[in-house]
Amino acid sequence: VLLLVSPQAEADEILVGNVVLEATDEGYLLAADFDFELSARLEDALSKGVPLYFLVEFECTRPRWYWFDERAGSASQSWRLSFHALTRTYRLSSGTLSQSFASISEALRALSRVRSWQVMERGQLKPDSRYVAAVRMRLDTTQLPKPFQVSALANREWTLASNWHRWEFTTPAEAAR
């Protein structure tokens, strides 16, 4: 039996790569790349004025052999992708920061690169300790207009998410500064 997987079948998944968690004097900065494409249904909804919200989530735990893992910290960042028909531009917004793009591929390229995101303060982690960090990105269907939320529950074309990407790291010995 030969099974072939078409690229369309994989279009609803976000791949996580090039993840770096850097310790600085202020805290821990995350950099990550996400690889994905929008399905035809998502692109169509976007072009008709429906904004798409993407959520990047980070969590950090300290493994313990005697009890559940200790939750050391977490952070999330929401991005709004919208299309403005009058100017024929795509807008990517997070909080008060927003940027316009001439094409959807440019907007998705910017969305797929997270850089210098402070996910934790320096004092949140114990020095010279082992932790497990995890990051993921997903389309936040809870922020879609209500009729689209109902459609998203029953239709895989509205599902776009990565699995949790996990890695272990040890904090620097001087982290307690």
C-alpha positions in Angstrom: 0.0 0.0 0.0 1.4 3.4 -1.0 0.2 6.5 0.8 0.8 9.9 -0.8 0.4 13.1 1.1 -0.4 16.1 -0.9 0.9 19.6 0.0 -2.7 20.6 0.6 -3.0 18.1 3.4 -0.1 19.8 5.2 -1.3 23.4 4.6 -3.1 23.5 7.9 0.1 23.0 9.9 2.6 25.6 11.1 6.2 24.3 11.4 8.4 25.8 14.1 12.2 26.2 13.4 15.3 28.1 14.4 14.2 28.7 18.0 16.7 30.6 20.3 16.1 31.7 23.8 18.8 34.3 24.8 19.6 35.4 28.4 20.2 39.1 28.6 20.6 41.5 31.6 16.8 42.4 31.4 15.4 38.9 30.8 15.0 36.2 28.3 14.5 37.0 24.6 12.9 34.6 22.2 13.5 34.3 18.5 11.7 31.8 16.4 10.7 31.1 12.8 7.3 29.7 11.8 6.6 28.2 8.3 3.0 28.2 7.0 0.7 29.1 4.3 -2.9 30.2 4.4 -5.5 27.9 3.0 -7.6 29.2 0.1 -10.6 29.6 2.5 -8.5 31.8 4.9 -7.1 33.9 2.0 -10.6 34.4 0.6 -12.0 35.4 4.0 -9.0 37.8 4.5 -9.5 39.4 1.1 -13.2 40.0 1.9 -12.4 42.0 5.1 -12.3 39.3 7.8 -9.3 39.9 10.0 -7.3 36.9 11.1 -5.7 36.7 14.6 -2.6 34.7 15.3 -1.4 33.8 18.8 2.2 33.0 19.7 2.4 31.3 23.0 5.5 30.6 25.2 5.8 28.6 28.4 8.6 27.6 30.6 8.6 24.8 33.3 11.1 23.4 35.7 11.0 19.6 35.8 10.6 18.0 39.3 10.9 14.3 40.0 8.7 14.4 43.1 5.7 16.4 41.9 4.2 18.1 38.9 6.6 20.3 36.9 6.8 23.8 38.3 5.5 26.5 36.0 8.2 29.1 35.8 6.6 31.6 33.4 4.5 32.1 30.3 3.8 34.8 27.7 1.6 35.2 24.7 1.5 37.7 21.8 -1.4 38.3 19.5 -1.1 39.5 15.9 -4.0 40.8 13.7 -3.7 40.3 10.0 -6.2 42.3 7.9 -6.7 43.5 4.3 -7.8 47.0 3.4 -9.6 47.0 0.1 -9.4 50.8 -0.4 -5.6 50.9 -0.3 -5.2 47.2 -1.4 -2.7 46.7 1.4 -2.3 44.1 4.2 -1.9 45.3 7.7 -0.2 43.4 10.5 -0.8 44.7 14.0 0.1 43.8 17.6 -1.0 46.2 20.3 0.0 49.7 19.1 2.5 48.5 16.6 1.3 48.1 13.0 2.9 47.8 9.6 1.4 47.8 6.1 2.5 45.4 3.3 1.8 45.4 -0.5 1.3 41.7 -0.7 0.1 38.8 1.5 3.4 37.0 1.1 5.3 40.0 2.6 2.8 40.2 5.5 3.1 36.4 6.2 6.9 36.6 6.0 6.9 39.3 8.7 4.3 37.4 10.8 6.4 34.2 10.6 9.5 35.8 12.1 9.4 36.5 15.9 12.5 38.4 17.0 13.6 39.9 20.4 10.4 39.1 22.2 11.0 39.3 26.0 9.1 36.3 27.4 10.4 36.4 31.0 12.2 38.7 33.4 15.7 37.8 34.5 14.8 37.0 38.1 12.0 34.6 37.2 14.3 31.6 36.8 16.7 30.1 39.3 20.4 30.3 38.4 22.1 27.2 37.2 18.9 25.2 36.9 17.4 23.1 34.1 14.2 24.2 32.4 11.9 23.1 29.6 10.7 25.8 27.3 8.0 25.5 24.7 6.6 27.7 21.9 3.8 27.5 19.4 1.7 29.6 17.0 -1.9 29.2 16.0 -4.8 30.9 14.3 -7.0 32.2 17.1 -10.5 31.3 15.9 -12.1 32.6 19.1 -11.4 36.2 17.8 -13.2 35.6 14.5 -16.7 37.0 14.0 -19.3 34.7 15.5 -20.6 33.2 12.1 -17.0 32.3 11.2 -16.4 30.7 14.6 -19.3 28.3 14.0 -17.8 27.5 10.6 -14.4 27.0 12.1 -15.7 24.4 14.5 -16.9 22.1 11.7 -14.3 22.9 9.0 -10.6 21.9 8.9 -9.8 24.7 6.5 -10.1 27.1 9.4 -7.6 25.2 11.5 -4.0 26.4 11.4 -1.7 25.6 14.3 1.7 24.3 15.2 2.5 21.6 17.8 4.3 22.7 20.9 8.0 22.9 20.1 9.9 22.0 23.3 13.6 22.2 24.2 15.6 22.0 27.4 18.0 24.6 28.6 20.1 25.5 31.7 20.1 29.0 33.1 23.4 30.8 33.5 25.0 30.6 37.0 25.0 34.4 37.3 21.2 34.6 36.5 20.4 35.9 40.1 22.0 39.3 39.5 
